[in-house]
Amino acid sequence: MQDFIDTPVNRRGLLGSAIFGGLALAAGGTSVAAPLIPPARLRPEVRARALAAMSRNVGRVKCRDVIGICDFDDPSATPRFHLLDVASGKVDSFLVAHGRGSDPGHTGWLQKFSNAMGSAASSDGAYVTAEEYFGQHGRSRRIDGLDGTNSNARARAVVIHGAWYAERNMIAQHGKLGRSEGCFAFGESDLAQVMARLGPGRLLYADKVDRA
């Protein structure tokens, strides 16, 4: 039996069977219950790219203790938003929604990025977190794009906020989260920790390494 090769196509097939199938085959063909939510993982190449973005923007990122890293190679049913403690290397991971303009068919997978006004899409690149406020979605935090790929973040009102469609029960019901208008939307149960640890002046980095 061949070993599983970790490619974008095979990752999608494996995650799809775990999320949607409910059962997986163990060695010998025995059916076993598959986890509803795949385990979180911060891939080394994504971590390295986030740290490189920190180095490029050291003059604009005043607090360098924690980095928020969103790996959009993973589907919305996976805890793909990682809070990296830079000193210890400890990682805590959370579910996060992507923009509906990035996934028009609502597949649960981000298909594309956009920085365009009115796109309702997620944008990739480095951001710096800014002020907290209470708005349409309740407790929220503004972010400013540091790259040409996300320079319209503030003008587009791309922020961190909580949302009912980003709760874990959405995965049990639909196999994926709902979609935002391009914001980093978290379940209300996770929002407090994300807001507390990713306070003003910290790096938020979003990427999709495997773009095929």
N, C-alpha and C positions, 0 to 999 in steps of 0.2 A: 504494500500500500504506500503510495507516495505521500511525503510530508506536505502539509499545507503551505503554499507559497504566499507570503504576505504582499499581495499586489492590490491596487484599488478595486479591481473587478472581484477578486477572491474575497477581499474584506467585506465587500457589499453582500456577497452571497452568504458568507458565514454569519454576518450580523443579521441579515434578513431572516435566516432560518432560526436564529436565536430569538429575535424579537417577535416575528410574526408566526413562526411555525409552532412554537410551544414545546416541541419535542426535538431531540437530536439523537443521532445514533452513536452509541459508545462502541468501543472495541468489541468485536464479536457480533455486532448487529443488534445489541440490546437497546431498546428505547429508554431514554432517561429524560427527566424534565430539564428543559433548558432555561437559563435565567431570563427573566423578563427584560431586565436592563443589563446590557453587557458591562463588564467591568471598565472602570475609567483607566486611561493610560495617557501619559504625556510622553510623546515620542521624542527621542533625543534630538532629531533634526529640527523639530518645532521649537524645543527648548533653546537650542543653539541659535536659531533665527531670532527668537525673542530677545535673547541676551545681546545679540549683535545690534538689534534695534535700540536697546537700552544704551549701548555704547555710542551709537550714532546721535542719539538725542539727549546725551548726558546734561547738556546745558538747559534743557527744557523740562527734564524729569527731576524734580527736586527731591523726591522721596524714593529711594531705591531699595527698600527693604522687601517689598512684595510686588510681583508682576502678575497681572491677569493675562492669561494666554488662552485664546479661543482657537481650537483646531477644527476648522470646518471641513476637513477630510472625513470626519466622523458624522454619522447621522444625528438628527435631533433627539433620538431615543437613547443616545449615549451621553454620559456626563463628559462633555467635551470642552467645558470652560474650566481652566485650571488656575488656582491661586498658588503661585510658586513662592515659597519663602526663600529668598536669595541666599541667605547665610547658611541655613540648615539643609536646603534642598528639599524640604518637606512640601508635598503637594496635596491640596484638597481640591476635589473636582465636583462640578455642578452641572445640571442640565441648563441649557440656554437655547432660546429660539433664534431662528434666522429670519430675514426679511422675506415677505411673500414675493417680491420682485426677483429674488434669487432662486426661487423654487416655484415657478408659476403653476406647475402641475401638482403641487403639494405632495411630493414623493417622500418628504422627510430628509432629503439630501440637498445641500446647497449646490446649485448648478452653476451660478455665475455671480460675480460681484458687479456693483455699479456705484459710482460717486455722483451720478446725475440727480439733479433736483426732480422730485416726483417719481423716482424709480421704485421706491418702497423696497429697495434691495439692501443687503448687507454690503459693507465696504471692508476691504482688507487693508492691512498696514498697521502702523503704530499710532496710538492715541495717547494723550495725557488726560487723566481724570481732572475734573474741575469741581464747581460748586454743587452742593446738594440743594434741592428745592422740592416743593410739594406741588404737583401739577395734575394733569388729567389722569395719569396712572398712579397717583399717590406719590409716595416717597420715590425720588428719582435723583440721578446725578448726571450732569452734563459732561460731555467729553469733547475734546478738540483734536481733530485729525492733524497728524504731523507729516503726512505723506501726500503726494499728488493723488493717490488712490482714494483718499478719504478726507480731502481738504474741505469738503462741504458739510462735514458732520454737524457742526453747530447750526449752520443755516438750514439744514434738513431736519433739525431737532432729533438727531440720532443720540440717544441717551441710554443710560442703564435704568431699568425700572422693573417692577414686578408685574406679573400678568397671570390670570387664571389659566390661560392656555399653555403655560409653561410648567404646570404642576405635574408631578409624577403620575397622577391618576389618568392623565391624558394618554400616556403610553399603554396603560392597561386597557383603556377603552378603544384607542385608535392606532396604537403601534408607533406613534410619533407625537411630537408637540405641535401646537398651532404655530402660526407665523406672525411676526411683527411687521412693522412698517420700515424695518431696517435697524431697529433698536436691539440692544442686548437685553432681552426680556427673560427674567428669572421667575421661578415659582416664589410666591410670597414667603414660603417657609425657608427659602435660601437667601432671600434678598437682604435680610438684616446682616448676615455674616459677610456677604459680598460688599455691601456698602461700608461696613465697619473696617474691613481689612483693605479695601481698595479706595481709600480716602483720597482727598485732593492731592494732585502733584505726583501721581503714580502712573506707571506705564500699563496700558492695555494694548495687547498685540493680537491681531486676528490674521489668520493665514489659511491657505489651502495649498499644500505642497504638491500633492498629486492632482494636476489640473486636467488630466486626460478624461 
